[in-house]
Amino acid sequence: MADAQSTVKYFVLDTSVLLHNPGALFSFADNEVVIPFDVLEELDKFKKDSNDVGRNARMVIRHLDQLRERGHLATGVRWNGHGGCIRVAMESASVPGLSNAVPDNRIIAVAWALQQTGRPVIFVSKDINARIKSDALGLTTRDFESQKVDYETLYAGFRRIAAAGSVIDRLYADKRLEVSDPVLAALDPPLFPNEFVLFHDGAENGQTGLARYVVALQAVLPLLRTKKACFGILPRNVQQTMALDLLLDDEVRMVTLIGTAGTGKTLLALAAGMTKCFNEQRYERLLVARPIMPLGKDLGFLPGPKEEKLAAWMQPIFDNLEFLLVDRRIHSGETTNVEAKLKSLIDGGKVVLEALTYIRGRSIPHQFMIVDEAQNLTPHEIKTIASRVGEGTKIVLTGDAEQIDNPYLDANSNGLSFTIEKLKGSDLVGHITLERPERSSLASLVVKEL
């Protein structure tokens, strides 16, 4: 029994972890989770918020209330059959050199005092500064990593393969190449559903081929119409070609696009959405949503009704829509004023611009749904949004993992990166990493050099 007790670790969680993921309470198996009393005080301050942070705070409080019915939180409540225990630390402590007037310092002090008793303590926080402080005190310190991926090795959605010219010829002649073919069978790891293959024969200016893996056929199929315009937009590079192929395929229910500024993520998604909704009438409406993150999380900070408040946050979407409508007007000979055309689409309910604040609780059937700036969402938030998708709806997530405004997320832990990596094995999902900025020569220079 003494040996079993000695293997127990004590994980002290700060508020940021629980606000990021309420399920963190139950993520440490047969160890003891310690919640400093100051964390409860901070959860109480956040619980009235109407955003996801407030929802997470309320969920944690409900979890603790349910545990309270099973025992005393002050002494610890066992929640599974493997020795897992959750305890609220009522005792206060102070660390020499740290001011007790700061709540974060009091939370860290609980972990420090526990370590002084000789127990194996790990302080877990999403707050970088809190991790630095605790590490400086000699505490073992970790980020909450149960929903993290390695951004450096993130699934790109395509791979380049050297192949003889005869293989490429056969791909286009037969309109397919079986995955049992030696050039594909040798791949490690094997192809993922909807993954693209860019074949090249190795010679300078040599032959190339582009195909996508279709699981149902156990073969890669060539992309034959790579230069077809989509709502007046032509793909400018091979990744944009791949992205449009996924966006226009109704069998792919979720598409994720990631890339730096100017790579065309939002523009391609909007062009595909407008084609599907207005030209093909495949979906009833185009729904575009964004998280309200940059300078203020509450729409109430802006004057006016909901529509006027949204206009400020949705301006990048308006810019892209106007660009597409201008381009289409030129190609079709229309003379309708662009702003009037866009207003007509919005007033008629064909284009809906929404803040993600209003998505929760809805069911969204038969729509082409775009979630822009998805890198600012947690994995749980993306799960919540995607679970709103009803029958006949296609959802597109776009974002740049290198431009994150959420203070508790990074390239490895944001919901977009997590979704890409976790869903890459599904034939309902497709992904492309867009590598080259195409907005302008200046934008390309800035992204590359700065």
Secondary structure, DSSP 8 states (H G I E B T S, - for coil): -HHHHHT--EEEE-HHHHHH-GGGGG-STTSEEEEEHHHHHHHHHHTT-SSHHHHHHHHHHHHHHHHHTTS-TTT-EE-STT--EEEEE------TTS-TTSHHHHHHHHHHHHHHTT--EEEE-S-HHHHHHHHHTT-EEE---TT---GGG---SEEEEE--HHHHHHHHHHT-EETTSHHHHT-SS---TT-EEEEE-SSTT--EEEEEEEGGGTEEEE---TT--BTTB---SHHHHHHHHHHT-TT--EEEEEESTTSSHHHHHHHHHHIIIIIS--SSEEEEEE---SS-S-GGGS-SSHHHHHHHHTHHHHHHHHHHHHHHHHHHT----HHHHHHHHHHTTSEEEEEGGGTTT--B-SEEEEE-SGGGS-HHHHHHHHTTB-TT-EEEEEE-TTS---TT--TTTSHHHHHHHHSTT-TTEEEEEE-S--S-HHHHHHHHH-
